[in-house]
Amino acid sequence: MPDRSPISRRRFLKRVVGGAAVLTLGNLAVDAGWLDLTRTQVKLPNWRGGKVRIGFLTDPHLNSDRALGTALDALDLIRGEKPDVLLLGGDYLNYFQPRQTHRLTAFAERARSLGVPMATVMGNHDYGCAQVPEISRVFEHHGIHVLRNRGLDLDGLQIFGYDDGLLGQFDPHALSARQFSHSTIALLHEPDFVRDVPRHLSLQLSGHSHGGQMCLPFGLPAHTPLGARDYTAGFYEKAPVPLYVSRGTGTTGPPVRLFCRPEATILDIEA
């Protein structure tokens, strides 16, 4: 007769639980590299710039070869959409070690290969690991304009980049109402600071939230960091300034995602 003792049942339950844990961890690992190309059409009330296609990538957190691979794949997806410009939202490193310069260079080279104008801002992790000068050096060498409370005309597109709101020197008054009076896109790493920027901006692009990274079903965030409590993912038409928040491509903490795929973003803008 088969053994139906409590000990056998306990062993059986342990095996079931252990198997479920393995499957769950496997699914989490897959989710972290399962890229989503998100295409969004936005109509902006303060826009006279005609139709523009923007490629947006943020939060690559290039502290592992796996994170670099996901970011490079995201750039390749964006390339296939033929954007007019590539904008980047910060958080390139969590900590510094010599090999990171190699990853930064590989990322910048792939970005340059898209053959479009490029600009970026820095994120809180870039300041936290004290690598803003090194990141800026690599990026500027590869044609990626690093914006810190300044704007530029990027091949006919007006871009204003704010410095990081948590650890940088964010200046909400750096852009006056007389500058870039319409059809201007702001880059600002943390989305919640949208409440502090001038209302004449056409659009703000942000990251930082990772969409929650570890979410409940249907993408409901279990937690988001300071600076991304009110706005976590997607397009917020009714924000103080129209706002798009990307889930980003990388991770912080455990290199896993749950119900929250990494994102490469294409935004088609029209008035």
Backbone bond lengths (Angstrom), bond angles and torsions (degrees), N, CA, C in turn:
res aa  C-N    CA-C-N  psi(-1)  N-CA   C-N-CA  omega(-1)  CA-C   N-CA-C  phi
1 M - - - 1.464 - - 1.537 109.03 -
2 P 1.344 116.79 141.07 1.462 118.51 178.49 1.512 111.16 -66.53
3 D 1.303 115.42 149.58 1.464 121.57 -179.43 1.534 109.41 -78.77
4 R 1.339 117.52 115.67 1.460 121.87 179.18 1.529 110.62 -112.43
5 S 1.290 116.24 27.68 1.445 120.86 -177.87 1.524 109.99 -68.48
6 P 1.355 117.22 160.11 1.462 120.32 176.68 1.520 113.16 -56.86
7 I 1.334 116.90 -31.88 1.467 119.50 179.96 1.522 110.22 -63.24
8 S 1.335 117.55 -43.45 1.461 121.01 179.97 1.521 110.78 -64.58
9 R 1.308 116.23 -41.34 1.469 119.13 178.72 1.526 110.40 -63.45
10 R 1.338 115.68 -37.88 1.459 119.50 179.56 1.539 110.47 -64.85
11 R 1.320 115.76 -42.25 1.463 119.33 177.73 1.525 111.18 -62.49
12 F 1.319 114.67 -40.67 1.463 119.62 179.74 1.533 110.33 -61.67
13 L 1.324 116.67 -44.64 1.458 120.55 -179.78 1.519 111.39 -64.55
14 K 1.340 116.01 -38.47 1.457 118.86 177.57 1.518 111.48 -61.74
15 R 1.341 114.78 -40.61 1.468 118.34 179.20 1.515 111.09 -65.56
16 V 1.310 117.40 -40.34 1.464 121.07 179.22 1.527 110.39 -63.46
17 V 1.330 115.73 -46.91 1.462 120.05 -179.78 1.527 110.60 -63.80
18 G 1.334 116.06 -42.92 1.458 119.59 179.26 1.520 111.98 -62.61
19 G 1.340 115.97 -41.98 1.458 119.53 177.89 1.512 111.81 -63.67
20 A 1.314 116.19 -40.95 1.469 120.02 178.69 1.523 111.06 -63.50
21 A 1.332 116.06 -38.36 1.466 119.59 179.04 1.514 111.17 -64.27
22 V 1.333 116.38 -43.07 1.464 120.18 178.83 1.519 110.77 -61.36
23 L 1.341 116.35 -45.19 1.462 120.13 178.95 1.517 111.23 -62.54
24 T 1.318 116.88 -41.29 1.456 120.42 -179.74 1.513 111.11 -63.26
25 L 1.331 117.45 -47.38 1.455 120.44 179.05 1.514 110.82 -62.31
26 G 1.320 117.07 -37.26 1.456 120.41 177.19 1.518 111.26 -63.08
27 N 1.337 116.83 -42.73 1.449 120.37 178.84 1.522 111.47 -65.82
28 L 1.335 116.70 -38.12 1.451 119.73 178.24 1.523 110.51 -62.73
29 A 1.319 116.43 -44.31 1.455 120.35 -179.33 1.518 110.91 -62.67
30 V 1.337 117.53 -41.75 1.461 120.84 177.86 1.517 110.19 -62.38
31 D 1.340 116.76 -43.06 1.457 121.40 -177.67 1.520 111.45 -60.41
32 A 1.326 118.12 -34.04 1.460 121.46 -177.28 1.522 111.52 -66.07
33 G 1.316 119.22 -26.97 1.453 121.83 -179.62 1.511 114.22 -111.96
34 W 1.330 117.10 6.22 1.463 122.20 -176.09 1.521 108.48 -88.64
35 L 1.319 116.41 86.62 1.456 122.50 -172.10 1.525 112.34 -67.80
36 D 1.314 114.10 142.30 1.457 122.36 175.07 1.521 107.79 -116.86
37 L 1.327 117.52 123.22 1.460 121.44 171.94 1.525 107.08 -88.93
38 T 1.319 116.00 107.02 1.456 121.97 -175.96 1.525 109.11 -97.41
39 R 1.321 116.62 116.67 1.467 122.11 176.78 1.525 108.52 -105.23
40 T 1.324 116.05 127.35 1.457 120.72 -177.80 1.526 109.51 -134.41
41 Q 1.318 116.39 129.48 1.462 122.09 173.67 1.522 108.07 -97.34
42 V 1.326 117.02 128.44 1.462 120.87 -178.82 1.522 109.59 -126.82
43 K 1.318 114.81 136.98 1.460 121.80 172.15 1.518 107.83 -105.98
44 L 1.336 115.83 127.09 1.452 121.35 -173.90 1.523 110.03 -116.45
45 P 1.328 117.01 128.74 1.465 119.87 -177.09 1.518 113.56 -66.72
46 N 1.341 118.16 -31.72 1.465 121.44 -177.04 1.525 109.95 -106.73
47 W 1.313 115.41 58.84 1.466 120.00 -174.70 1.524 110.19 -137.08
48 R 1.317 115.60 124.02 1.471 121.36 176.88 1.527 110.83 -125.23
49 G 1.303 115.83 15.64 1.453 120.22 -172.52 1.511 115.83 -88.45
50 G 1.342 117.19 8.10 1.451 119.08 -177.97 1.523 111.64 72.41
51 K 1.314 116.20 -168.76 1.459 120.18 -178.88 1.531 110.08 -79.87
52 V 1.310 115.12 130.72 1.468 121.47 -178.85 1.525 108.46 -137.20
53 R 1.310 116.21 136.54 1.467 121.38 175.13 1.528 108.44 -108.77
54 I 1.323 115.00 120.97 1.465 121.31 -177.03 1.517 110.00 -111.98
55 G 1.316 116.42 130.41 1.456 121.60 167.57 1.515 108.66 -93.76
56 F 1.329 117.28 131.92 1.464 121.40 -176.59 1.517 109.08 -132.13
57 L 1.326 115.25 130.27 1.460 121.58 178.08 1.521 107.86 -139.27
58 T 1.323 116.74 136.85 1.451 119.90 -177.70 1.525 111.22 -146.37
59 D 1.318 115.52 163.77 1.462 123.93 174.07 1.531 114.19 52.06
60 P 1.346 118.66 52.80 1.462 117.65 178.41 1.530 113.93 -74.70
61 H 1.346 118.29 -25.06 1.476 121.68 178.04 1.529 110.74 46.23
62 L 1.324 115.58 70.96 1.463 122.53 -168.33 1.526 113.82 -82.78
63 N 1.312 117.77 45.15 1.459 120.55 -178.23 1.524 113.71 -95.08
64 S 1.316 117.88 13.76 1.462 121.37 174.36 1.518 108.32 -152.01
65 D 1.322 115.70 158.03 1.464 119.56 177.05 1.526 111.02 -63.98
66 R 1.314 115.81 -33.03 1.462 119.05 178.83 1.532 111.04 -65.44
67 A 1.329 116.80 -43.97 1.460 120.23 178.10 1.522 110.73 -62.97
68 L 1.331 116.74 -40.52 1.459 120.21 176.45 1.524 110.51 -60.70
69 G 1.328 117.20 -44.39 1.457 120.50 -179.79 1.516 112.55 -59.74
70 T 1.329 116.45 -41.89 1.462 119.76 178.70 1.524 110.71 -64.55
71 A 1.339 116.43 -41.82 1.463 119.97 179.87 1.530 111.66 -65.83
72 L 1.329 117.12 -40.03 1.465 119.91 178.10 1.530 110.97 -65.73
73 D 1.326 116.68 -39.57 1.467 119.69 176.30 1.530 110.71 -62.65
74 A 1.339 116.05 -38.37 1.462 119.81 178.52 1.530 110.95 -63.35
75 L 1.331 116.32 -41.91 1.465 119.56 177.45 1.525 110.82 -62.91
76 D 1.316 117.30 -38.50 1.465 120.17 178.61 1.530 111.37 -65.78
77 L 1.336 116.83 -38.20 1.463 119.45 176.07 1.526 110.68 -63.51
78 I 1.315 116.73 -42.63 1.459 120.57 178.96 1.526 110.66 -64.14
79 R 1.328 116.98 -40.64 1.466 120.98 178.53 1.532 111.25 -55.75
80 G 1.337 115.67 -41.98 1.458 120.18 -178.70 1.510 113.89 -64.01
81 E 1.341 117.85 -18.08 1.464 121.94 179.13 1.523 112.71 -90.57
82 K 1.333 117.31 -2.12 1.464 123.35 177.70 1.539 112.72 52.92
83 P 1.320 117.13 62.24 1.468 119.21 179.43 1.520 111.53 -72.45
84 D 1.329 115.94 160.91 1.464 121.55 175.10 1.523 111.27 -83.39
85 V 1.330 116.15 -24.55 1.460 121.10 -176.57 1.523 108.34 -154.79
86 L 1.324 116.49 152.98 1.466 121.84 175.09 1.523 108.52 -116.49
87 L 1.337 116.20 122.50 1.456 121.74 177.82 1.524 108.99 -116.27
88 L 1.330 115.61 141.22 1.461 122.01 -173.71 1.523 109.35 -125.97
89 G 1.357 116.39 142.26 1.446 120.38 -167.22 1.513 117.49 -108.63
90 G 1.343 119.53 7.64 1.460 119.86 173.96 1.511 115.01 97.13
91 D 1.333 115.51 -179.78 1.462 126.48 -173.96 1.525 111.05 63.58
92 Y 1.328 114.30 73.74 1.460 121.33 -179.00 1.522 112.66 -96.48
93 L 1.331 117.07 -29.44 1.462 120.39 -179.50 1.521 110.02 -136.46
94 N 1.335 115.85 145.17 1.466 121.39 172.01 1.524 111.42 -94.86
95 Y 1.319 116.26 -31.34 1.463 122.43 179.33 1.516 106.15 -155.97
96 F 1.299 116.96 166.98 1.461 119.15 -176.23 1.515 111.63 -112.26
97 Q 1.307 114.41 138.40 1.455 123.46 165.92 1.523 105.71 -148.65
98 P 1.329 119.31 157.66 1.469 120.44 -171.89 1.525 114.27 -52.77
99 R 1.332 117.65 -33.80 1.465 119.45 -176.69 1.531 112.18 -66.86
100 Q 1.327 117.15 -18.84 1.459 118.81 -177.45 1.521 112.04 -64.55
101 T 1.344 117.64 -32.23 1.461 119.44 178.14 1.515 110.70 -60.40
102 H 1.326 116.30 -37.46 1.463 120.75 176.69 1.530 110.01 -61.31
103 R 1.321 117.40 -43.57 1.471 119.80 -179.06 1.523 111.02 -69.38
104 L 1.333 117.02 -40.90 1.462 119.51 176.49 1.526 110.94 -58.23
105 T 1.330 115.86 -42.34 1.463 120.51 -179.28 1.520 110.97 -65.75
106 A 1.317 117.03 -43.17 1.467 120.26 178.98 1.532 110.77 -61.73
107 F 1.327 116.28 -41.10 1.455 120.49 178.26 1.530 110.60 -64.51
108 A 1.331 116.74 -46.59 1.467 120.43 -178.15 1.524 111.33 -65.13
109 E 1.328 117.15 -38.38 1.468 119.88 178.53 1.519 111.26 -64.17
110 R 1.328 116.84 -41.64 1.472 119.59 179.35 1.526 109.90 -66.49
111 A 1.332 116.86 -39.16 1.460 119.74 177.80 1.525 110.59 -62.64
112 R 1.321 116.57 -44.10 1.466 119.85 -179.88 1.521 111.66 -62.63
113 S 1.323 117.12 -30.36 1.463 120.16 -177.81 1.530 112.58 -67.09
114 L 1.345 117.53 -13.17 1.459 119.27 176.06 1.522 111.45 -69.13
115 G 1.334 116.84 -22.32 1.456 120.83 175.40 1.513 114.54 72.25
116 V 1.340 117.56 28.36 1.462 121.27 179.68 1.527 108.99 -126.32
117 P 1.337 118.22 161.35 1.467 120.30 176.20 1.526 110.58 -62.06
118 M 1.357 116.29 147.63 1.469 120.58 -173.89 1.523 110.54 -139.15
119 A 1.332 114.81 146.58 1.461 120.60 174.02 1.519 108.84 -150.17
120 T 1.343 115.42 155.29 1.461 120.60 -179.72 1.517 110.68 -146.06
121 V 1.319 115.46 163.23 1.462 123.31 165.80 1.524 107.58 -120.14
122 M 1.323 115.52 171.00 1.456 120.97 176.46 1.527 110.10 -96.86
123 G 1.356 115.98 156.77 1.452 122.06 178.11 1.520 111.74 -112.80
124 N 1.308 116.22 175.21 1.463 120.52 -176.99 1.527 112.43 -62.87
125 H 1.329 118.48 -35.31 1.463 119.82 179.45 1.525 111.52 -69.36
126 D 1.322 117.58 -32.20 1.467 120.16 177.45 1.526 110.45 -63.00
127 Y 1.331 116.20 -38.91 1.454 120.13 175.54 1.526 111.01 -74.62
128 G 1.320 116.54 -37.74 1.456 120.07 -177.72 1.515 113.48 -61.86
129 C 1.331 117.13 -31.44 1.462 119.78 178.33 1.531 111.77 -98.89
130 A 1.341 116.40 7.40 1.469 122.78 174.12 1.525 113.00 59.02
131 Q 1.351 116.00 38.11 1.460 118.91 -176.90 1.528 113.33 -116.71
132 V 1.345 117.00 16.67 1.462 119.25 179.09 1.531 111.94 -58.51
133 P 1.327 120.72 -42.75 1.476 118.94 178.21 1.531 113.02 -60.83
134 E 1.330 117.10 -42.23 1.469 119.23 -178.53 1.527 110.96 -69.47
135 I 1.316 117.22 -42.83 1.468 120.21 177.61 1.528 109.83 -60.74
136 S 1.324 116.48 -44.39 1.463 120.69 -179.59 1.520 111.17 -62.19
137 R 1.328 116.24 -42.21 1.462 120.00 -179.72 1.520 111.39 -60.15
138 V 1.344 116.65 -47.72 1.467 120.89 -179.13 1.526 110.50 -64.60
139 F 1.316 116.66 -44.85 1.456 119.82 -175.28 1.528 112.10 -69.03
140 E 1.323 117.09 -45.82 1.470 119.11 179.48 1.524 110.86 -60.90
141 H 1.330 117.30 -36.51 1.472 121.33 177.70 1.526 110.87 -61.22
142 H 1.330 117.32 -29.67 1.459 120.88 -178.43 1.530 112.83 -101.40
143 G 1.317 116.73 15.25 1.458 119.97 173.31 1.515 115.53 84.80
144 I 1.341 117.16 14.81 1.466 120.99 176.48 1.525 107.67 -97.07
145 H 1.326 116.58 111.99 1.460 120.70 -179.07 1.527 109.90 -71.75
146 V 1.322 116.66 126.19 1.468 122.01 178.54 1.522 107.87 -97.64
147 L 1.337 116.08 116.84 1.462 122.22 -174.30 1.524 109.94 -106.04
148 R 1.324 115.04 125.90 1.473 121.71 177.95 1.517 107.39 -131.85
149 N 1.328 115.43 92.78 1.465 122.75 -176.38 1.527 111.60 58.49
150 R 1.313 115.37 43.46 1.456 120.43 175.30 1.516 109.66 -150.41
151 G 1.322 114.61 161.32 1.457 120.19 179.95 1.507 111.26 -121.94
152 L 1.316 114.94 171.45 1.455 121.27 175.21 1.515 109.09 -158.41
153 D 1.311 113.73 158.93 1.459 120.95 172.87 1.518 106.56 -90.39
154 L 1.320 115.57 110.97 1.459 121.20 -175.39 1.518 108.90 -100.52
155 D 1.328 114.44 86.29 1.453 120.40 179.29 1.530 111.30 56.81
156 G 1.341 115.79 44.61 1.455 121.28 178.69 1.514 114.87 92.42
157 L 1.331 117.71 -7.21 1.461 122.18 179.24 1.527 108.57 -106.96
158 Q 1.337 116.41 127.57 1.458 120.45 -177.87 1.527 109.90 -85.68
159 I 1.338 115.13 119.99 1.468 121.96 -178.58 1.520 108.39 -122.46
160 F 1.329 116.39 134.56 1.460 120.56 173.10 1.524 108.35 -124.97
161 G 1.324 115.75 123.73 1.457 120.86 -178.06 1.510 111.34 -107.24
162 Y 1.333 117.07 121.43 1.458 122.13 176.61 1.526 109.91 -91.36
163 D 1.317 114.62 143.07 1.457 118.92 174.79 1.530 109.39 -68.37
164 D 1.323 115.70 161.23 1.457 121.36 -174.07 1.525 112.22 -56.09
165 G 1.338 115.22 139.56 1.453 120.08 -175.42 1.510 115.16 -82.13
166 L 1.321 119.00 -18.81 1.463 121.61 -177.31 1.520 112.87 -98.57
167 L 1.325 117.70 -47.97 1.463 120.80 -174.42 1.525 113.22 -120.40
168 G 1.321 117.34 -7.99 1.455 120.64 178.42 1.521 110.98 -90.56
169 Q 1.320 116.38 -151.30 1.461 122.41 -179.84 1.523 108.95 -123.28
170 F 1.327 115.21 58.89 1.458 122.24 178.68 1.530 110.60 -55.49
171 D 1.334 115.87 126.18 1.458 121.61 179.49 1.522 108.59 -122.77
172 P 1.333 117.97 100.31 1.464 119.88 -177.89 1.517 113.33 -66.55
173 H 1.353 117.11 -14.54 1.461 121.08 -178.72 1.531 112.25 -99.43
174 A 1.316 116.50 5.97 1.464 119.07 -177.35 1.525 112.41 -65.63
175 L 1.321 116.75 -27.41 1.460 121.97 178.54 1.519 108.45 -108.45
176 S 1.315 116.98 117.08 1.460 120.88 179.39 1.522 109.93 -91.48
177 A 1.330 115.38 166.50 1.469 120.86 -179.74 1.522 111.34 -64.77
178 R 1.328 117.54 -20.61 1.464 120.61 -179.55 1.522 111.87 -82.45
179 Q 1.318 117.03 -19.03 1.463 120.69 -178.80 1.520 109.96 -94.35
180 F 1.319 115.35 140.67 1.461 119.62 175.00 1.540 109.79 44.52
181 S 1.321 116.64 61.09 1.459 121.58 -167.41 1.525 113.75 -70.24
182 H 1.319 117.70 -18.03 1.469 119.73 177.69 1.531 108.94 -156.49
183 S 1.324 115.32 165.67 1.473 121.69 177.51 1.526 111.49 53.34
184 T 1.332 115.57 48.50 1.461 121.08 -178.23 1.527 110.20 -119.26
185 I 1.325 116.24 132.45 1.463 122.74 177.44 1.522 108.49 -105.23
186 A 1.328 116.52 128.24 1.454 121.62 177.12 1.522 110.27 -100.18
187 L 1.323 115.47 140.23 1.460 122.62 169.82 1.522 107.66 -107.32
188 L 1.332 116.97 127.04 1.463 121.31 179.59 1.525 106.14 -152.13
189 H 1.321 116.88 120.58 1.464 119.99 -169.35 1.523 113.15 -57.54
190 E 1.339 117.89 -48.06 1.466 120.72 -176.89 1.527 110.44 -93.67
191 P 1.321 117.91 123.37 1.470 120.00 -173.33 1.516 114.78 -67.52
192 D 1.322 119.28 -31.56 1.468 120.21 -174.28 1.520 112.84 -64.63
193 F 1.330 118.17 -18.57 1.461 120.34 178.20 1.527 112.15 -74.30
194 V 1.321 116.98 1.56 1.462 120.39 174.31 1.526 110.87 -57.37
195 R 1.322 117.93 -25.18 1.469 120.70 179.84 1.523 112.08 -69.63
196 D 1.339 118.23 -15.26 1.467 121.70 -174.71 1.521 113.93 -104.24
197 V 1.329 118.33 -9.25 1.466 119.97 -174.76 1.527 110.08 -88.42
198 P 1.339 118.00 160.57 1.465 120.73 -179.59 1.528 112.11 -60.82
199 R 1.321 114.60 143.40 1.469 120.31 -175.60 1.525 113.22 -75.50
200 H 1.335 117.29 -11.72 1.466 117.24 -179.47 1.527 112.52 -83.13
201 L 1.335 118.07 -3.16 1.461 120.02 174.48 1.521 110.39 -63.43
202 S 1.308 116.03 146.82 1.470 120.09 -179.29 1.518 112.52 -83.37
203 L 1.338 116.69 -35.19 1.467 121.02 -173.73 1.513 108.93 -162.18
204 Q 1.335 116.18 142.48 1.467 121.18 170.34 1.519 108.82 -115.49
205 L 1.336 115.79 135.45 1.458 122.18 175.76 1.526 108.75 -111.52
206 S 1.329 116.92 131.05 1.457 121.95 -176.68 1.520 110.74 -142.08
207 G 1.330 114.74 168.78 1.461 122.51 174.01 1.513 108.96 -135.82
208 H 1.336 116.94 -119.44 1.454 125.36 170.90 1.530 114.11 74.19
209 S 1.313 118.67 -40.05 1.467 121.75 -173.15 1.517 113.29 -75.48
210 H 1.348 117.40 -25.36 1.470 123.04 -169.29 1.531 110.78 57.47
211 G 1.330 116.74 17.58 1.467 119.94 -175.66 1.513 113.08 66.81
212 G 1.326 116.61 9.62 1.463 122.37 -173.79 1.511 112.71 104.68
213 Q 1.347 117.08 -25.30 1.471 125.59 179.98 1.528 112.66 64.03
214 M 1.323 118.16 -56.18 1.457 122.52 175.35 1.533 107.29 -110.87
215 C 1.314 114.99 105.44 1.462 119.70 -171.82 1.525 111.53 -118.50
216 L 1.303 114.66 161.06 1.452 122.11 168.80 1.523 107.99 -78.83
217 P 1.332 118.58 169.17 1.466 119.31 177.53 1.527 112.12 -51.04
218 F 1.330 114.68 149.89 1.465 124.00 -178.35 1.530 111.83 69.29
219 G 1.350 117.00 19.87 1.447 120.89 173.53 1.505 115.52 74.36
220 L 1.326 118.50 21.17 1.458 121.37 178.76 1.524 109.14 -78.24
221 P 1.345 118.65 115.56 1.466 120.29 -174.70 1.527 112.37 -65.27
222 A 1.315 115.82 135.29 1.456 119.78 172.51 1.523 110.14 -78.96
223 H 1.326 117.20 -27.73 1.469 121.82 -179.42 1.515 107.99 -162.19
224 T 1.335 116.29 143.27 1.457 121.29 170.22 1.525 108.28 -131.87
225 P 1.332 117.37 153.68 1.470 119.86 -174.82 1.524 112.34 -77.73
226 L 1.316 115.49 163.89 1.454 121.55 172.71 1.523 108.95 -54.53
227 G 1.322 115.67 132.74 1.463 120.61 -175.94 1.508 112.47 99.64
228 A 1.349 117.23 -9.18 1.474 121.73 177.67 1.527 109.87 -141.43
229 R 1.322 115.80 42.28 1.461 120.20 -179.31 1.527 111.57 -88.35
230 D 1.336 116.25 -32.31 1.470 120.20 -177.23 1.518 112.74 -92.97
231 Y 1.315 117.11 -28.91 1.468 122.15 -176.11 1.527 107.87 -131.08
232 T 1.332 117.11 119.61 1.466 119.58 -170.90 1.527 114.57 -118.41
233 A 1.338 118.55 -34.20 1.468 119.23 -178.49 1.523 109.16 -167.54
234 G 1.343 115.39 141.21 1.447 120.50 173.91 1.516 113.65 95.25
235 F 1.323 115.57 -167.99 1.458 122.91 -174.93 1.520 110.16 -97.86
236 Y 1.334 114.78 128.44 1.468 122.06 179.45 1.519 108.16 -115.08
237 E 1.311 115.14 91.71 1.461 121.09 -176.60 1.522 111.63 -65.10
238 K 1.334 117.78 -32.95 1.463 122.38 -174.18 1.525 113.45 -96.49
239 A 1.313 118.42 10.37 1.464 120.40 173.87 1.527 109.09 -64.47
240 P 1.326 119.28 164.76 1.470 120.33 179.24 1.527 113.07 -51.00
241 V 1.316 116.66 -36.41 1.463 124.53 166.79 1.523 105.66 -127.71
242 P 1.335 119.41 136.45 1.465 118.42 177.32 1.530 110.98 -47.01
243 L 1.336 115.59 132.90 1.463 121.29 -167.04 1.519 110.09 -134.32
244 Y 1.343 115.31 133.69 1.469 119.90 170.38 1.524 108.30 -118.56
245 V 1.351 115.31 129.08 1.465 121.87 179.44 1.527 108.56 -116.24
246 S 1.322 116.08 120.31 1.464 121.31 177.91 1.521 111.07 -89.73
247 R 1.331 116.07 147.40 1.468 121.29 174.58 1.523 111.87 -73.48
248 G 1.340 117.99 -11.37 1.453 121.15 179.01 1.517 112.80 73.81
249 T 1.328 115.67 177.74 1.467 119.99 -178.06 1.517 113.31 -110.03
250 G 1.333 118.75 -22.04 1.452 121.05 -173.94 1.513 113.82 -102.66
251 T 1.323 114.36 -168.36 1.465 121.53 -178.85 1.527 109.27 -140.11
252 T 1.338 115.53 159.98 1.456 122.21 166.46 1.523 107.68 -124.22
253 G 1.347 115.90 157.57 1.454 118.26 -173.77 1.522 109.13 69.31
254 P 1.326 118.54 -143.83 1.467 120.45 177.56 1.525 110.60 -57.91
255 P 1.338 118.34 137.07 1.463 120.98 -176.89 1.532 112.15 -78.10
256 V 1.335 115.32 58.85 1.455 120.63 -176.33 1.520 109.25 -137.71
257 R 1.334 114.87 157.63 1.456 123.17 173.44 1.523 108.08 -134.19
258 L 1.313 116.01 152.20 1.451 121.11 177.83 1.524 108.76 -136.22
259 F 1.343 116.22 122.87 1.462 122.20 -178.86 1.525 111.23 50.95
260 C 1.338 116.70 37.79 1.464 120.90 -175.37 1.526 108.60 -160.07
261 R 1.315 115.93 82.40 1.456 120.28 -175.11 1.530 111.66 -70.57
262 P 1.331 117.43 147.05 1.465 120.09 173.00 1.522 110.05 -64.73
263 E 1.327 115.56 154.93 1.463 119.94 -167.05 1.521 112.80 -131.21
264 A 1.327 116.00 131.59 1.457 123.54 161.49 1.525 106.16 -105.83
265 T 1.331 117.62 135.07 1.455 121.25 -166.76 1.518 111.82 -118.18
266 I 1.331 114.84 136.50 1.463 122.75 169.01 1.520 107.72 -122.84
267 L 1.331 115.37 124.80 1.462 121.74 178.16 1.522 108.70 -116.04
268 D 1.311 116.83 121.91 1.454 122.50 174.04 1.527 107.77 -101.28
269 I 1.320 116.04 115.30 1.455 122.22 -173.93 1.523 110.27 -104.82
270 E 1.336 113.91 137.04 1.457 120.54 172.26 1.528 107.88 -147.64
271 A 1.319 115.37 161.72 1.464 119.98 -179.36 1.522 110.23 -72.02
